[in-house]
């Protein structure tokens, strides 16, 4: 696909959906596409479906138009997924995808094998927003669309720090800045700014973290009872895994929090020697070489033992290579 206009030809209704617990890249790409279609294809009835995006994305135009509930009987001419690595990661709009006349998947996850009628997947690209920008007309990327795209790019590149950041990533960021986006404010408000409670929780996780495997692996954890005590949910825990990764000598950071009894969300961050996407995929999750995640069942000790065993395999293989 060279331009999004190719799949929009002759289409009257479009649905857009992202993955469960939508992050910045998911929200940014879905909203950028929504705003672009609404402005430049005004005859198309377009709707975007996401599972309650976090308040930190309030700077994106028309974010309040996101639908968090689905009209089950709706049949779209075209349904487009953004940043969804596998069909079972599609959130509340799964039924709409199932019954749409045509489907398109726009993504950048290396683990994505392609589950739509048309798949535009570029696993080497830093973010879904960057992939999406490549099929938009750059002359039509206005301030609103640019703000959404830039938001997604900074979230999935760790503000241009991760290894997936390329010269092309930076060139696109420069083009987006030309539209007048408040780039410093977007970075602060959507990426670094934390509430007092979020800082308290991060401090607790860091204080109680554990070093394993001769200091190459660090684990932070939070139990459901502690989350209830602080009054936080999974969406309040962004940034903890990345902060753990910055520990000197660490190759892999693991952050685990309890969803419910015997059920855990696992976030993995790597400094390069370990491909955490392979670890996540092994346990039914997905992601990228340096940032990935999965859900696991069992006791916390089982989860830690299973994850660290897979990490140790990679480190041992590297040492023996």
C-alpha positions in Angstrom: 0.0 0.0 0.0 1.5 3.3 -1.1 -1.3 5.6 0.1 -4.2 5.2 2.5 -6.4 6.6 -0.3 -6.0 3.2 -2.1 -8.2 1.3 0.4 -10.6 4.2 0.9 -11.7 4.3 -2.7 -15.5 3.7 -3.0 -15.8 3.2 0.8 -18.7 4.9 2.6 -18.2 3.7 6.2 -14.9 3.1 8.1 -14.2 1.7 11.5 -10.8 2.1 13.3 -9.7 0.0 16.2 -6.7 -0.6 18.4 -5.4 -3.1 20.9 -6.4 -3.8 24.5 -5.1 -1.3 27.1 -4.2 1.3 24.3 -0.8 3.0 24.7 0.4 6.2 23.1 1.3 4.6 19.7 -2.1 2.9 19.5 -4.1 6.0 20.5 -1.9 8.3 18.3 -2.2 6.1 15.2 -5.9 5.5 15.5 -6.7 9.2 16.1 -4.3 10.4 13.4 -6.0 8.2 10.9 -9.5 9.2 12.2 -8.7 12.9 11.9 -7.1 12.5 8.5 -10.1 10.6 7.0 -12.6 13.0 8.6 -10.9 16.0 7.1 -9.8 14.8 3.6 -12.6 12.3 2.9 -15.6 14.1 4.3 -18.1 11.8 2.5 -16.9 8.8 4.6 -18.6 8.1 7.9 -15.7 7.2 10.2 -15.7 6.0 13.8 -12.8 5.1 16.1 -13.2 2.4 18.9 -10.7 2.2 21.8 -10.8 0.9 25.3 -10.9 4.1 27.5 -7.6 5.9 26.6 -5.8 7.5 29.5 -6.3 11.2 30.3 -2.7 12.0 29.4 -3.8 11.9 25.7 -6.2 14.8 26.2 -4.1 17.1 24.0 -5.1 15.1 20.9 -7.9 16.8 19.0 -11.4 15.1 19.1 -10.2 12.5 21.6 -13.6 12.7 23.2 -15.1 11.3 20.0 -13.6 7.9 20.6 -16.3 5.3 21.1 -15.7 3.0 24.1 -18.8 0.9 23.4 -19.7 -1.0 20.2 -22.9 -1.2 18.1 -22.7 -4.9 17.7 -25.0 -5.0 14.6 -22.9 -2.4 12.7 -21.3 -3.6 9.4 -18.6 -1.4 8.0 -17.4 -1.2 4.4 -13.9 -1.2 5.8 -12.4 -1.8 9.2 -8.8 -0.7 9.9 -6.7 -1.8 12.9 -3.7 0.3 14.0 -0.9 -1.1 16.2 -2.6 -4.4 16.7 0.0 -7.2 16.6 -2.5 -10.2 16.5 -6.2 -10.7 16.1 -6.7 -11.7 19.7 -5.1 -8.3 20.8 -7.9 -6.4 19.1 -10.0 -4.8 21.9 -13.8 -4.1 22.0 -14.1 -3.8 18.2 -13.4 -7.5 17.4 -16.9 -8.2 16.3 -16.9 -5.1 14.0 -13.7 -6.4 12.4 -15.2 -9.9 12.0 -18.2 -8.6 10.1 -16.6 -5.8 8.1 -16.8 -6.2 4.3 -13.0 -5.5 4.1 -10.2 -5.3 6.7 -6.9 -3.6 6.8 -4.1 -4.0 9.4 -1.5 -1.2 9.8 1.3 -2.3 12.2 5.0 -2.4 13.1 5.2 -5.5 15.4 7.7 -8.1 14.1 5.5 -10.8 15.6 2.5 -9.8 13.4 1.9 -12.5 10.8 -1.0 -10.6 9.1 -4.6 -11.2 10.0 -6.5 -8.8 7.7 -7.5 -8.8 4.0 -4.8 -6.1 3.4 -1.7 -6.1 5.7 0.6 -3.1 5.8 3.2 -4.3 8.4 6.7 -2.9 8.7 8.5 -4.6 11.5 11.7 -2.6 11.2 9.9 0.7 11.8 9.8 2.4 15.2 6.1 2.8 15.7 2.7 2.3 14.1 2.5 6.1 13.8 5.6 6.2 11.7 4.2 3.4 9.5 1.0 5.3 9.1 2.7 8.6 8.3 4.4 6.7 5.3 0.9 6.1 3.7 -0.5 9.6 4.4 0.0 12.5 2.0 2.6 14.5 3.9 1.2 17.8 2.5 -2.1 17.0 4.2 -0.6 16.2 7.7 -2.0 19.3 9.6 -1.4 20.3 13.2 -4.1 18.0 14.6 -2.8 14.9 12.7 0.8 15.8 13.4 0.1 16.0 17.1 -1.4 12.5 17.2 1.4 11.0 15.1 4.1 12.7 17.2 2.5 11.4 20.4 2.6 7.9 19.2 6.2 8.2 17.9 7.6 9.4 21.2 5.8 6.7 23.2 7.1 3.8 21.1 10.7 5.2 20.8 11.1 6.3 24.4 11.4 9.8 23.1 13.7 8.7 20.3 16.0 6.7 22.6 15.2 3.1 21.6 17.3 1.3 18.9 14.3 1.3 16.5 14.8 5.0 16.1 16.2 5.6 12.7 17.3 8.7 10.6 13.9 8.4 8.9 12.2 8.5 12.3 14.0 11.8 13.1 13.3 13.2 9.6 9.5 12.6 10.1 9.7 14.1 13.6 11.2 17.2 12.0 8.5 17.4 9.4 5.8 17.1 12.2 7.5 19.9 14.1 7.1 22.2 11.1 3.3 22.1 11.6 3.8 23.9 14.9 3.1 21.1 17.3 3.9 21.9 21.0 6.5 19.1 21.0 8.0 19.8 24.5 4.6 20.0 26.1 3.5 16.8 24.4 6.6 15.0 25.7 6.2 16.3 29.3 2.4 15.8 29.6 2.0 12.5 27.8 5.3 10.8 28.8 7.0 12.1 31.9 4.5 13.9 34.0 3.2 11.7 36.9 0.7 12.2 39.6 2.0 12.2 43.2 0.5 8.7 43.7 2.2 7.4 40.6 5.5 8.6 41.9 4.9 7.0 45.2 4.1 3.7 43.5 7.1 3.8 41.3 9.3 4.6 44.4 7.9 1.5 46.2 8.5 -0.8 43.2 12.1 0.5 42.8 12.7 0.1 46.5 11.5 -3.5 46.6 13.0 -4.6 43.3 15.2 -7.7 43.2 18.4 -8.3 41.2 18.9 -11.8 39.7 21.3 -13.6 37.4 24.4 -11.9 38.7 22.8 -8.5 38.4 21.9 -8.8 34.7 18.1 -9.1 35.5 16.0 -6.8 37.7 12.4 -7.5 38.7 9.9 -5.1 40.1 6.4 -6.2 41.2 3.2 -4.9 42.6 0.4 -7.0 44.1 -3.3 -6.3 43.6 -3.7 -5.5 47.3 -1.0 -2.8 47.0 -2.6 -1.4 43.9 -5.9 -1.2 45.8 -4.1 0.5 48.7 -2.7 3.2 46.4 -5.9 3.4 44.3 -4.0 2.7 41.0 -4.8 0.6 38.0 -2.5 -0.8 35.3 -2.8 2.4 33.3 -1.1 4.3 36.1 2.0 2.1 36.0 3.6 3.3 32.7 7.2 4.1 32.9 8.1 1.7 35.7 9.6 -1.0 33.5 11.6 1.6 31.6 12.9 3.1 34.8 14.0 -0.4 36.1 15.9 -0.9 32.8 18.1 2.1 33.5 19.8 0.2 36.4 23.5 -0.1 35.8 24.6 -3.6 34.8 21.1 -4.7 34.0 20.4 -6.4 30.6 16.7 -7.1 31.1 14.0 -5.4 33.3 10.9 -7.2 34.3 7.9 -5.5 35.8 5.0 -7.6 37.0 1.7 -6.5 38.4 -1.3 -8.6 39.5 -4.4 -8.3 37.5 -6.3 -10.7 39.8 -5.5 -13.7 41.9 -3.0 -15.9 40.0 -3.1 -13.7 36.9 -0.2 -11.2 36.1 0.7 -8.6 33.5 4.4 -8.8 32.6 6.3 -5.9 31.0 9.8 -6.6 29.6 12.5 -4.1 28.7 15.9 -4.9 27.3 19.2 -3.1 26.9 20.1 -5.1 23.7 21.6 -8.5 24.6 18.2 -10.2 25.0 15.4 -10.1 22.5 12.4 -9.8 24.8 9.9 -10.1 22.0 11.0 -13.8 21.7 10.4 -14.2 25.5 6.9 -12.6 25.2 5.9 -14.6 22.2 6.9 -17.8 23.9 4.3 -17.0 26.6 1.6 -15.9 24.2 2.4 -12.2 24.2 4.2 -10.0 21.7 6.1 -6.8 21.2 9.5 -5.6 20.0 13.2 -6.6 20.5 13.6 -4.2 23.4 10.1 -3.8 24.7 7.5 -6.5 25.0 4.9 -8.0 27.2 2.6 -10.9 28.0 0.0 -12.1 30.5 0.8 -15.1 32.7 -1.1 -17.3 35.1 0.1 -19.0 38.3 1.8 -17.7 41.5 4.1 -14.7 41.3 7.1 -17.1 42.0 6.1 -19.3 39.0 5.8 -16.3 36.8 9.2 -14.9 37.8 10.9 -18.4 37.4 9.3 -19.0 34.0 10.2 -15.6 32.6 13.8 -15.5 34.0 14.4 -19.1 32.7 13.7 -17.9 29.1 15.9 -14.9 29.6 18.7 -17.0 31.0 18.5 -19.3 27.9 19.2 -16.3 25.6 22.1 -15.0 27.8 23.7 -18.5 28.0 23.3 -19.0 24.2 25.0 -15.7 23.6 27.9 -16.5 26.0 28.4 -19.9 24.3 28.2 -18.5 20.8 
